[in-house]
Amino acid sequence: VIGKDWFKLFFPPEILDEMNEVWKNAWGVSSHSYINTILTKNKDERIISWQSSGFYEEKDEKHNLLITIGEDITERQQIEDELKDSKETQDKILDAFDDGTYLCSSEYEILYLNPVMKEKIGYNAIGEKCHKAIYNSNEICSWCYFEELKRKKKGKTTIEVERNNRHYIVTSVLLKDNS
């Protein structure tokens, strides 16, 4: 690459103008970050995260040197995209349930509520303790069997809710076992 126009070697033609602008902007600041696609020798596309640092002469702040490090994040980006797709699929499945459905952490914090559960509670309680948001209790529910669930991985119980004098069948599944 030495002595060659590495922009033309590495950047897809459709982003050359954009990359020329990014390059100009990187020279004007002390640090700069950017993510873009490059082409490998065999024309495969890779996603690169660039970090640039500019160095100046002290007396007139004239730019002397720009050091740029590129990290190939292609695999990480692919995994992040797959996780995003997986979460979207999970949410679509849970959103389709006719019954109230929610996911909780091992600290009893709500991670997800489907629309039916949001309607039953009356608001989006993500991040709140399940016993507080759903049952208006400062204590873990007396019928909660999370500790037992760690051993069995799934379970079902029937509960009676005093505020509306109704019975509910609660089905639980341990999605991740950290033991």
C-alpha positions in Angstrom: 0.0 0.0 0.0 2.9 2.4 0.5 2.9 5.0 -2.1 -0.6 4.1 -3.4 -3.9 5.8 -2.8 -5.2 3.6 0.0 -8.6 5.2 -0.2 -9.1 3.8 -3.7 -7.7 0.5 -2.6 -9.7 -0.1 0.5 -13.0 1.9 0.3 -15.9 0.8 -1.9 -16.3 3.4 -4.7 -19.8 4.5 -3.4 -18.4 5.8 -0.1 -15.2 7.5 -1.4 -16.7 11.0 -1.1 -18.0 10.3 2.4 -14.6 9.0 3.5 -12.8 12.0 2.0 -15.0 14.2 4.2 -14.5 12.0 7.3 -10.7 12.2 6.7 -10.8 16.0 6.4 -12.8 16.3 9.7 -10.4 13.9 11.5 -7.5 16.4 10.9 -9.4 19.2 12.6 -9.9 17.6 16.0 -7.7 16.0 18.7 -9.7 12.7 18.5 -12.1 11.2 16.1 -14.1 7.9 15.8 -15.8 6.4 12.7 -17.1 3.1 11.5 -17.2 2.1 7.9 -16.8 -0.7 5.4 -13.5 -1.5 3.6 -12.6 -3.9 0.9 -10.0 -6.6 1.4 -7.5 -7.7 -1.2 -9.9 -10.3 -2.5 -12.8 -7.7 -2.4 -14.5 -9.0 0.7 -16.2 -6.3 2.8 -15.1 -5.9 6.4 -16.4 -3.4 9.0 -13.7 -1.3 10.6 -14.0 0.9 13.7 -11.4 3.8 13.3 -9.9 5.8 16.2 -7.8 8.8 15.2 -5.7 11.2 17.4 -4.2 14.4 16.1 -1.0 15.9 17.5 -0.2 19.6 17.3 2.8 21.8 17.7 2.3 23.7 20.9 3.2 27.2 19.7 0.7 27.6 16.9 -1.4 24.5 17.2 -0.5 23.5 13.7 -1.4 19.9 13.0 1.7 17.7 12.7 0.5 14.1 12.8 -2.6 12.1 12.7 -2.4 8.5 14.1 -5.3 6.2 13.1 -6.0 2.7 14.3 -8.5 0.5 12.7 -10.1 -2.5 14.4 -12.0 -5.1 12.4 -15.4 -5.4 14.1 -17.1 -7.4 11.4 -17.8 -10.5 13.5 -18.9 -8.4 16.5 -21.2 -6.4 14.3 -22.7 -9.7 12.8 -23.3 -11.1 16.4 -24.9 -7.8 17.5 -27.2 -7.9 14.4 -28.1 -11.5 15.1 -28.8 -10.7 18.8 -31.0 -7.8 17.7 -32.9 -10.0 15.2 -33.3 -12.7 17.9 -34.6 -10.1 20.4 -37.1 -8.8 17.8 -38.3 -12.4 17.1 -38.6 -13.1 20.9 -40.6 -9.9 21.3 -42.9 -10.7 18.4 -43.6 -14.1 19.8 -44.3 -12.8 23.3 -46.4 -9.9 21.9 -48.6 -12.4 20.2 -49.7 -14.2 23.5 -53.3 -13.5 24.5 -52.3 -13.7 28.2 -50.2 -11.3 30.2 -46.5 -12.3 29.8 -43.4 -10.8 31.3 -39.7 -11.6 31.8 -37.9 -11.0 35.1 -34.3 -11.0 36.1 -33.0 -13.0 39.1 -33.3 -9.7 41.0 -37.1 -9.6 40.3 -36.7 -6.7 37.9 -39.1 -6.7 34.9 -37.1 -7.0 31.6 -40.0 -7.3 29.3 -43.8 -6.9 29.3 -46.1 -7.9 26.4 -48.9 -5.5 25.4 -51.5 -7.5 27.4 -49.4 -7.3 30.6 -48.8 -3.6 30.1 -52.6 -3.1 29.7 -53.3 -5.1 32.9 -50.7 -3.1 34.9 -51.7 0.1 33.2 -48.2 1.3 32.2 -44.8 0.0 31.0 -43.0 -1.2 34.2 -39.8 -2.3 32.7 -37.0 -2.0 35.2 -39.3 -2.1 38.2 -39.6 -5.0 40.7 -42.3 -7.4 39.5 -43.9 -7.7 42.9 -44.2 -3.9 43.2 -45.4 -3.2 39.6 -47.8 -6.1 39.2 -49.0 -6.7 42.8 -48.3 -3.4 44.5 -46.2 -5.2 47.1 -42.9 -4.2 48.6 -42.2 -7.8 49.4 -41.5 -10.8 47.1 -44.9 -12.5 46.4 -45.7 -15.3 48.9 -46.4 -17.7 46.0 -43.2 -16.8 44.1 -41.2 -20.0 43.5 -38.1 -18.5 41.7 -35.7 -20.3 44.0 -37.5 -23.6 43.3 -37.5 -22.8 39.6 -33.7 -22.7 39.7 -33.9 -26.5 40.5 -36.8 -27.5 38.3 -36.2 -25.1 35.4 -40.0 -24.7 34.9 -43.2 -24.8 36.9 -46.8 -23.9 37.2 -48.9 -22.6 40.1 -52.4 -21.2 40.7 -52.7 -18.0 42.7 -55.5 -15.9 44.0 -55.2 -12.1 43.7 -57.0 -10.5 46.6 -57.5 -7.1 45.0 -59.8 -8.6 42.3 -60.6 -11.9 43.9 -59.5 -13.8 40.8 -57.5 -17.0 40.3 -54.6 -17.1 37.9 -52.5 -20.0 36.6 -48.9 -18.8 36.5 -46.5 -20.7 34.3 -42.8 -20.0 34.7 -39.7 -21.1 32.8 -36.1 -20.4 33.7 -34.5 -19.0 30.6 -30.9 -18.7 31.8 -29.3 -20.7 34.6 -26.3 -18.9 36.1 -25.6 -21.6 38.7 
